[in-house]
Amino acid sequence: MVRELSIGWNDIINAIKYHYYSMNDNEIKQRFNSFQHYKEMFKPDSPIMGIVVSLGRYDVVMSQNVCVQFLKYTEMTMAVGSIPPLESLVTPLPYEIIEDYKIENPHTLRNTLEKAKKKNKQQERLREARKEAGLARSLVNSNQYIFYSIDIEAYEKDHSILLEIGWSTYDSKLDQFRDQHYINDNYRHLRNGTFVEDEKENFSFGTSVWCSLKKALGELRKDLDWAVKRDGGFVLVGHGFDTDLKYLQQQKFMWPTSDGGQTLNVTESANITILNTDILYAASINNLHNPPSLGRTLNLFNVDTWHLHNAGNDAHYTMLLLLILVGHEL
């Protein structure tokens, strides 16, 4: 890959725009705005060459020589005096060229700029995922908090009906695990099986408790209260956790706060952070596009799974996946 000093398209356009706008002449402003879409600028023999590049971010750039030509071309087209030299407008930066593009029309330019914009968004998401992975390792190794992996199974034909809730806890201070599974006895007659496997009576890591959903959520709250009292906070873990948090919010579940109060908003609670194992895995392979399901991810680590879609089992396996991803010895 070639590295050379180049100027970002947006950087040079903004510099030229500032030059003309500083004249405080509305007619010149309008002429410049029209010039940006002037078709002559994109003729095959015009000096515009776009390059998608990477220097921690993606951009569309021109080489210094091409940029000098572009300034002359702009100056001639605008015909309202000279433009300052390139070095006084913008500082060329070293770019690593990924792909060359001949920008021959406004449509190609827009598409190339949009492509760079999307790649930058992907890169930012990946940087955030890597930060989350680093935070996960730090929290597990700090031996300070209890981690709670929570999973909820809803009725496949009506997601407002919650059939099961399970949670798995990892006490990093004591290096101990504990699993809980509760089945909503108000809906004994309802079973999945058409779109999602019916596994509610196949909890593999303890004994299931049949009770009301209110009772089960009360037990979860007691568990979290104890963690807050001991450690001042807790860490939440999930695989595609947004749906489970939504279910809890719909049930008006009250999260404990660090000052002894409670809140409906998990971000205002004593929760230290939320670790998403799907994002942590995606960060480990540098690809956030469509991370695999919990079962498929564990299979990639040669971990056998049994009776997934049981809330207690899914919570347990999610916690197991977290510890695998942070390199914790099991």
Sequence and secondary structure as in RCSB ss.txt:
>XXXX:A:sequence
MVRELSIGWNDIINAIKYHYYSMNDNEIKQRFNSFQHYKEMFKPDSPIMGIVVSLGRYDVVMSQNVCVQFLKYTE
MTMAVGSIPPLESLVTPLPYEIIEDYKIENPHTLRNTLEKAKKKNKQQERLREARKEAGLARSLVNSNQYIFYSI
DIEAYEKDHSILLEIGWSTYDSKLDQFRDQHYINDNYRHLRNGTFVEDEKENFSFGTSVWCSLKKALGELRKDLD
WAVKRDGGFVLVGHGFDTDLKYLQQQKFMWPTSDGGQTLNVTESANITILNTDILYAASINNLHNPPSLGRTLNL
FNVDTWHLHNAGNDAHYTMLLLLILVGHEL
>XXXX:A:secstr
  EEEEEEHHHHHHHHHHHHHTT  HHHHHHHHHHTT GGGGSTTSS EEEEEESSSEEEEEEHHHHHHHHHHHH
HHH SS    HHHH   EEEEEEEEEE  SHHHHHHHHHHHHHHHHHHHHHHHHHHHHHHHHHHHHHT  EEEEE
EEEEETTEEEEEEEEEEEEEETTTTEEEEEEEEEGGGTT    SSS   TT  SSS  EEE HHHHHHHHHHHHH
HHHHHHS EEEEESSTHHHHHHHHHTT  EE TTS EES GGGSSEEEEEEHHHHHHHHTT  SS   HHHHHHH
TT    STTSHHHHHHHHHHHHHHHTT   
